[in-house]
């Protein structure tokens, strides 16, 4: 059996361009594509932190080191310049390989530069906010 697992994530990138009259896609700088293990034309999910929109498109290459995160075509209607987004891709992993699977998690700074690269998310809070539950 195969399971769908997180393969790549660019966490908290800032949208720099929204180009409605362009072929649909998301421009991501080549250096960030490499760090996140994304390839051109790969399907990605985009989650807009500012407005809650969630949509699917594909990657196109933006210039290396440019910091560009461009939403194009109909995706441009789902965000505004300055919005914070999470970009994710998934992979089908055979259950025999789940223990070896490590996603590439790229954490961004306020200028769309990579500030950290990890293979796992940090644990959520371990204490319940409700005293009677935990």
Backbone as a chain_set.jsonl record, in Angstrom:
{"seq": "XXXXXXXXXXXXXXXXXXXXXXXXXXXXXXXXXXXXXXXXXXXXXXXXXXXXXXXXXXXXXXXXXXXXXXXXXXXXXXXXXXXXXXXXXXXXXXXXXXXXXXXXXXXXXXXXXXXXXXXXXXXXXXXXXXXXXX", "coords": {"N": [[0.839, -1.173, 0.0], [0.42, 2.278, -0.656], [1.066, 5.481, 0.769], [0.065, 8.874, 1.035], [2.297, 11.339, 1.611], [3.713, 14.294, 3.104], [6.043, 15.909, 1.092], [7.472, 18.209, 0.42], [7.839, 21.511, 1.687], [7.396, 24.971, 1.69], [7.541, 27.313, 3.973], [5.657, 29.995, 5.055], [6.135, 31.93, 2.998], [6.208, 35.044, 1.243], [3.898, 36.565, -0.868], [4.861, 38.09, -3.83], [4.085, 38.906, -6.354], [1.104, 39.084, -8.293], [-0.28, 37.921, -11.055], [-2.759, 38.14, -13.075], [-3.413, 37.881, -15.849], [-1.899, 35.745, -17.103], [-0.404, 32.581, -17.803], [-1.622, 30.034, -15.685], [0.012, 29.332, -12.634], [2.719, 29.016, -10.248], [5.361, 31.024, -9.562], [8.524, 30.263, -8.357], [11.631, 30.886, -6.854], [14.598, 29.423, -8.211], [16.581, 28.537, -6.394], [15.113, 28.115, -4.047], [13.362, 26.176, -4.953], [15.15, 24.033, -5.303], [16.042, 23.69, -2.636], [13.677, 22.879, -1.407], [13.153, 20.597, -2.759], [11.586, 20.627, -5.13], [10.323, 20.454, -8.464], [10.203, 21.915, -11.759], [6.975, 22.374, -13.101], [5.8, 20.676, -11.283], [3.068, 19.574, -9.283], [1.585, 21.621, -6.833], [0.308, 22.54, -3.61], [-1.22, 25.406, -2.309], [-1.549, 27.349, 0.523], [-3.15, 30.006, 1.826], [-2.276, 32.046, 4.36], [-3.284, 34.477, 5.192], [-5.972, 34.784, 4.229], [-7.177, 32.291, 4.251], [-7.621, 30.839, 1.926], [-7.248, 27.931, -0.123], [-5.563, 26.205, -2.597], [-4.681, 24.533, -5.699], [-1.939, 24.347, -7.882], [0.814, 24.644, -10.175], [4.435, 24.468, -10.325], [6.547, 27.016, -11.605], [9.727, 28.134, -12.729], [11.366, 30.738, -11.103], [13.767, 33.43, -11.176], [16.897, 32.528, -9.744], [17.593, 33.262, -6.375], [15.988, 35.526, -6.367], [13.786, 35.959, -4.712], [11.188, 36.028, -5.529], [7.778, 35.25, -5.336], [5.34, 34.334, -7.192], [1.999, 34.441, -8.063], [-0.042, 33.259, -10.56], [-2.382, 33.645, -13.309], [-5.57, 32.197, -12.663], [-4.924, 31.669, -10.012], [-4.001, 34.064, -9.066], [-6.207, 35.384, -8.17], [-6.608, 34.393, -5.695], [-4.988, 35.412, -3.772], [-3.185, 38.247, -2.446], [-0.622, 40.642, -3.148], [1.874, 40.567, -0.737], [0.599, 38.819, 0.971], [0.932, 36.031, 3.19], [1.989, 32.786, 2.516], [1.807, 29.19, 2.482], [3.495, 26.703, 0.841], [3.135, 23.549, -0.508], [4.04, 20.172, -1.348], [3.264, 16.794, -2.166], [3.983, 13.255, -1.875], [3.705, 9.912, -3.122], [4.335, 7.307, -1.074], [5.628, 4.161, -0.496], [4.442, 1.933, 1.995], [6.446, 0.436, 3.179], [8.603, 2.109, 3.088], [8.099, 4.28, 4.665], [9.307, 4.849, 7.167], [11.826, 5.761, 6.391], [11.322, 8.016, 4.976], [11.765, 11.487, 4.524], [10.614, 14.676, 4.653], [11.275, 17.836, 2.959], [11.554, 20.747, 4.549], [11.276, 24.072, 4.245], [11.95, 27.048, 5.76], [11.034, 30.404, 5.807], [12.313, 33.825, 5.771], [11.447, 37.315, 6.331], [12.105, 38.497, 3.919], [11.774, 36.677, 1.944], [13.845, 34.81, 1.924], [15.613, 31.802, 2.53], [15.655, 30.752, 5.829], [15.907, 28.554, 7.399], [16.323, 25.031, 7.114], [14.715, 22.021, 7.46], [13.936, 18.591, 8.331], [11.796, 17.773, 9.717], [8.782, 18.782, 11.387], [8.429, 21.034, 14.146], [7.383, 20.004, 17.388], [3.954, 20.371, 18.353], [2.386, 22.378, 20.987], [2.46, 20.694, 24.144], [0.847, 20.785, 26.325], [-2.41, 21.037, 27.438], [-4.656, 23.779, 26.871], [-6.803, 23.818, 28.492], [-7.295, 23.268, 31.764], [-8.682, 21.075, 32.942], [-8.454, 19.017, 31.156], [-6.051, 17.809, 30.924]], "CA": [[0.0, 0.0, 0.0], [1.106, 3.568, -0.683], [0.451, 6.556, 1.54], [0.417, 10.203, 0.565], [3.006, 12.033, 2.68], [4.325, 15.568, 2.775], [7.366, 15.788, 0.48], [8.135, 19.511, 0.363], [7.055, 22.637, 2.189], [7.993, 26.294, 1.84], [6.69, 27.81, 5.054], [5.516, 31.434, 5.276], [6.654, 32.787, 1.927], [5.379, 36.238, 1.019], [3.554, 36.752, -2.277], [5.449, 39.331, -4.358], [3.421, 39.266, -7.606], [-0.137, 38.411, -8.684], [-0.413, 38.234, -12.48], [-3.999, 37.5, -13.505], [-3.424, 37.577, -17.281], [-0.71, 34.942, -17.352], [-0.734, 31.171, -17.617], [-1.707, 29.685, -14.272], [1.179, 28.682, -12.058], [3.346, 29.739, -9.143], [6.793, 31.216, -9.75], [9.33, 30.065, -7.149], [13.048, 30.963, -7.229], [15.257, 28.134, -8.418], [17.275, 28.1, -5.174], [14.109, 27.584, -3.117], [12.896, 24.909, -5.526], [16.148, 23.014, -4.978], [16.038, 23.449, -1.192], [12.438, 22.178, -1.055], [13.023, 19.407, -3.612], [10.491, 20.826, -6.084], [10.774, 20.588, -9.846], [9.326, 22.687, -12.626], [5.714, 21.726, -13.49], [5.283, 19.81, -10.221], [1.836, 20.034, -8.628], [1.746, 22.13, -5.472], [-0.832, 23.094, -2.883], [-0.896, 26.687, -1.697], [-2.464, 27.7, 1.594], [-2.975, 31.421, 2.123], [-2.429, 32.263, 5.797], [-4.047, 35.701, 5.422], [-7.413, 34.713, 3.957], [-7.679, 30.92, 4.367], [-7.761, 30.164, 0.626], [-6.414, 26.757, -0.385], [-5.721, 25.881, -4.007], [-3.658, 23.688, -6.312], [-1.393, 24.823, -9.148], [2.079, 23.97, -10.459], [5.635, 25.295, -10.17], [7.417, 27.484, -12.676], [10.995, 28.604, -12.183], [11.684, 32.167, -11.038], [15.225, 33.578, -11.1], [17.604, 32.127, -8.52], [17.908, 34.327, -5.436], [15.161, 36.718, -6.575], [12.764, 36.12, -3.684], [9.867, 36.138, -6.154], [6.72, 34.254, -5.221], [4.37, 34.912, -8.118], [0.792, 33.657, -8.329], [-0.414, 33.641, -11.91], [-3.654, 33.136, -13.803], [-6.652, 32.225, -11.677], [-4.344, 31.671, -8.671], [-3.82, 35.461, -8.676], [-7.439, 35.812, -7.493], [-6.657, 33.737, -4.385], [-4.049, 36.061, -2.864], [-2.755, 39.611, -2.751], [0.785, 40.905, -2.866], [2.082, 40.735, 0.697], [0.018, 37.706, 1.731], [1.816, 34.952, 3.625], [1.483, 31.507, 2.022], [2.541, 27.944, 2.678], [3.513, 25.955, -0.418], [3.426, 22.158, -0.153], [3.896, 19.106, -2.343], [3.118, 15.487, -1.539], [4.499, 12.129, -2.649], [3.204, 8.578, -2.798], [5.429, 6.566, -0.458], [5.235, 2.802, -0.131], [4.47, 1.848, 3.455], [7.737, -0.122, 3.601], [9.592, 3.186, 3.07], [7.638, 5.417, 5.469], [10.297, 5.152, 8.194], [12.98, 6.443, 5.804], [10.889, 9.234, 4.283], [11.996, 12.757, 5.196], [10.259, 15.825, 3.824], [12.158, 19.005, 2.975], [10.781, 21.86, 5.095], [12.033, 25.308, 4.078], [11.346, 28.132, 6.53], [11.41, 31.66, 5.16], [12.345, 35.068, 6.54], [10.537, 38.354, 5.815], [12.538, 38.888, 2.575], [11.673, 35.461, 1.108], [15.101, 34.061, 1.908], [15.568, 30.646, 3.405], [16.343, 30.945, 7.103], [16.133, 27.252, 8.022], [15.917, 23.843, 6.372], [14.567, 20.901, 8.391], [13.264, 17.397, 7.814], [10.603, 17.492, 10.517], [8.158, 19.928, 12.036], [8.571, 21.057, 15.598], [6.198, 19.485, 18.059], [2.996, 21.366, 18.843], [2.364, 22.428, 22.46], [2.124, 19.416, 24.761], [0.005, 21.024, 27.472], [-3.733, 21.512, 27.043], [-5.006, 25.087, 27.423], [-7.918, 23.594, 29.42], [-6.724, 22.523, 32.879], [-9.396, 19.84, 33.27], [-8.288, 18.039, 30.085], [-4.805, 17.289, 30.666]], "C": [[0.892, 1.247, 0.0], [0.324, 4.562, 0.167], [0.931, 7.879, 0.974], [1.009, 10.979, 1.728], [3.542, 13.369, 2.18], [5.739, 15.331, 2.25], [8.153, 17.082, 0.626], [7.23, 20.559, 0.977], [7.927, 23.881, 2.228], [7.055, 27.038, 2.777], [6.796, 29.32, 5.205], [6.297, 32.282, 4.27], [5.69, 33.956, 1.746], [5.163, 36.413, -0.478], [4.093, 38.108, -2.737], [4.757, 39.817, -5.624], [2.126, 38.458, -7.733], [-0.431, 38.85, -10.116], [-1.612, 37.482, -13.046], [-3.937, 37.053, -14.963], [-2.118, 36.898, -17.697], [-1.135, 33.494, -17.198], [-0.696, 30.845, -16.131], [-0.485, 28.944, -13.779], [1.628, 29.474, -10.845], [4.838, 29.814, -9.413], [7.511, 31.139, -8.413], [10.798, 30.129, -7.574], [13.709, 29.581, -7.253], [15.973, 27.636, -7.164], [16.303, 27.533, -4.147], [13.516, 26.281, -3.631], [13.854, 23.783, -5.155], [16.121, 22.668, -3.49], [14.829, 22.614, -0.777], [12.237, 20.89, -1.845], [11.77, 19.478, -4.493], [11.067, 20.93, -7.486], [9.742, 21.376, -10.652], [8.169, 21.809, -13.087], [5.15, 20.778, -12.434], [4.032, 20.431, -9.595], [2.156, 20.475, -7.207], [0.402, 22.58, -4.923], [-0.364, 24.402, -2.271], [-1.99, 27.016, -0.695], [-2.163, 29.131, 2.004], [-3.282, 31.653, 3.602], [-3.331, 33.466, 6.06], [-5.547, 35.531, 5.247], [-7.998, 33.303, 3.998], [-7.879, 30.184, 3.053], [-6.787, 29.004, 0.52], [-6.642, 26.381, -1.832], [-4.524, 25.096, -4.508], [-3.243, 24.322, -7.63], [-0.091, 24.062, -9.4], [3.22, 24.984, -10.426], [6.172, 25.736, -11.528], [8.632, 28.13, -12.013], [11.068, 30.126, -12.249], [13.211, 32.281, -10.884], [15.792, 33.243, -9.723], [17.911, 33.357, -7.666], [17.02, 35.554, -5.511], [14.162, 36.978, -5.461], [11.354, 36.219, -4.228], [8.992, 34.948, -5.774], [5.56, 34.857, -5.995], [3.207, 33.954, -8.324], [0.189, 34.175, -9.619], [-1.728, 33.008, -12.332], [-4.7, 33.192, -12.705], [-6.133, 32.2, -10.242], [-4.152, 33.101, -8.156], [-5.058, 36.016, -7.972], [-7.512, 35.291, -6.055], [-5.748, 34.396, -3.354], [-3.802, 37.487, -3.324], [-1.266, 39.712, -2.472], [0.915, 41.208, -1.373], [1.483, 39.631, 1.547], [1.085, 36.671, 2.061], [1.19, 33.633, 3.175], [2.395, 30.362, 2.458], [2.393, 27.166, 1.38], [3.934, 24.53, -0.091], [3.262, 21.244, -1.354], [3.917, 17.779, -1.595], [3.669, 14.404, -2.461], [3.809, 10.848, -2.192], [4.393, 7.759, -2.305], [4.913, 5.187, -0.075], [5.378, 2.646, 1.379], [5.751, 1.216, 3.988], [8.812, 0.96, 3.72], [9.229, 4.365, 3.976], [8.666, 5.814, 6.521], [11.506, 5.902, 7.678], [12.612, 7.784, 5.163], [11.171, 10.47, 5.139], [11.598, 13.893, 4.267], [11.318, 16.912, 3.909], [11.298, 20.199, 3.38], [11.647, 23.109, 5.079], [11.29, 26.425, 4.806], [11.936, 29.451, 6.047], [11.528, 32.811, 6.152], [11.443, 36.089, 5.848], [10.93, 38.865, 4.428], [12.521, 37.706, 1.61], [13.032, 34.806, 0.883], [14.959, 32.893, 2.87], [16.33, 30.959, 4.69], [16.639, 29.623, 7.791], [15.625, 26.159, 7.101], [15.88, 22.694, 7.362], [13.88, 19.745, 7.688], [12.039, 17.04, 8.641], [10.088, 18.776, 11.147], [8.444, 19.878, 13.527], [7.276, 20.576, 16.218], [5.262, 20.609, 18.462], [3.034, 21.392, 20.372], [1.866, 21.102, 23.041], [1.214, 19.557, 25.968], [-1.315, 21.605, 26.986], [-4.003, 22.895, 27.626], [-6.175, 24.987, 28.42], [-7.42, 22.711, 30.556], [-7.404, 21.187, 33.17], [-9.228, 18.756, 32.212], [-6.875, 17.477, 30.011], [-3.655, 17.184, 31.423]], "O": [[1.975, 1.254, 0.585], [-0.901, 4.495, 0.272], [2.058, 7.992, 0.494], [0.324, 11.252, 2.713], [3.791, 13.548, 0.988], [6.536, 14.638, 2.883], [9.349, 17.063, 0.917], [6.01, 20.514, 0.816], [9.05, 23.853, 2.731], [5.92, 27.353, 2.42], [7.875, 29.859, 5.451], [7.014, 33.214, 4.635], [4.505, 33.855, 2.062], [6.115, 36.41, -1.259], [3.821, 39.139, -2.121], [4.825, 41.003, -5.946], [2.065, 37.296, -7.331], [-0.786, 40.003, -10.362], [-1.493, 36.325, -13.448], [-4.371, 35.945, -15.279], [-1.355, 37.406, -18.518], [-2.129, 33.209, -16.529], [0.171, 31.333, -15.405], [-0.001, 28.026, -14.441], [1.007, 30.466, -10.462], [5.51, 28.785, -9.487], [7.167, 31.842, -7.463], [11.177, 29.492, -8.557], [13.415, 28.709, -6.436], [15.973, 26.435, -6.895], [16.631, 26.574, -3.448], [13.203, 25.384, -2.848], [13.424, 22.706, -4.743], [16.17, 21.494, -3.122], [14.933, 21.749, 0.093], [11.262, 20.171, -1.627], [11.001, 18.52, -4.585], [12.174, 21.436, -7.673], [8.576, 21.483, -10.274], [8.362, 20.641, -13.423], [4.123, 20.14, -12.669], [3.949, 21.645, -9.405], [2.888, 19.806, -6.478], [-0.509, 22.948, -5.665], [0.757, 24.496, -1.772], [-3.181, 26.973, -1.003], [-1.066, 29.438, 2.471], [-4.419, 31.476, 4.039], [-4.068, 33.478, 7.046], [-6.323, 36.076, 6.032], [-9.201, 33.136, 3.799], [-8.268, 29.017, 3.059], [-5.657, 29.074, 1.003], [-7.788, 26.248, -2.263], [-3.495, 25.001, -3.839], [-4.086, 24.779, -8.402], [0.087, 22.954, -8.892], [3.0, 26.194, -10.489], [6.244, 24.948, -12.471], [8.561, 28.608, -10.88], [10.862, 30.726, -13.304], [13.865, 31.312, -10.498], [15.241, 33.623, -8.689], [18.422, 34.36, -8.163], [17.26, 36.531, -4.801], [13.73, 38.117, -5.282], [10.416, 36.467, -3.471], [9.409, 33.794, -5.875], [4.885, 35.769, -5.519], [3.399, 32.801, -8.71], [-0.064, 35.371, -9.764], [-2.142, 31.98, -11.795], [-4.717, 34.128, -11.905], [-6.826, 32.661, -9.336], [-4.142, 33.326, -6.946], [-4.966, 37.013, -7.255], [-8.382, 35.704, -5.288], [-5.733, 33.991, -2.192], [-4.161, 37.878, -4.435], [-0.719, 38.962, -1.664], [0.157, 42.006, -0.822], [1.818, 39.512, 2.726], [2.026, 36.467, 1.293], [0.009, 33.386, 3.418], [3.575, 30.549, 2.755], [1.281, 26.992, 0.881], [4.974, 24.319, 0.533], [2.46, 21.5, -2.251], [4.515, 17.664, -0.526], [3.805, 14.607, -3.668], [3.389, 10.719, -1.042], [5.351, 7.547, -3.048], [3.884, 5.062, 0.589], [6.322, 3.164, 1.975], [6.107, 1.442, 5.145], [9.827, 0.748, 4.384], [9.975, 5.342, 4.046], [8.879, 7.005, 6.747], [12.158, 6.614, 8.443], [13.489, 8.588, 4.846], [10.855, 10.497, 6.328], [12.189, 14.053, 3.199], [12.152, 16.913, 4.814], [10.412, 20.61, 2.631], [12.634, 23.198, 5.809], [10.133, 26.711, 4.498], [13.149, 29.6, 5.898], [10.929, 32.785, 7.228], [10.752, 35.756, 4.885], [10.158, 39.601, 3.813], [13.186, 37.738, 0.574], [13.328, 34.314, -0.205], [14.274, 32.985, 3.889], [17.488, 31.375, 4.656], [17.507, 29.554, 8.661], [14.628, 26.331, 6.399], [16.875, 22.411, 8.03], [13.319, 19.895, 6.603], [11.317, 16.102, 8.304], [10.838, 19.718, 11.403], [8.671, 18.81, 14.095], [6.202, 20.726, 15.636], [5.713, 21.681, 18.866], [3.649, 20.521, 20.988], [0.962, 20.474, 22.491], [0.843, 18.554, 26.579], [-1.329, 22.559, 26.208], [-3.618, 23.164, 28.764], [-6.494, 25.958, 29.107], [-7.149, 21.529, 30.343], [-6.736, 20.251, 33.609], [-9.802, 17.676, 32.349], [-6.563, 16.726, 29.087], [-2.647, 16.663, 30.946]]}, "num_chains": 1, "name": "protein.A"}
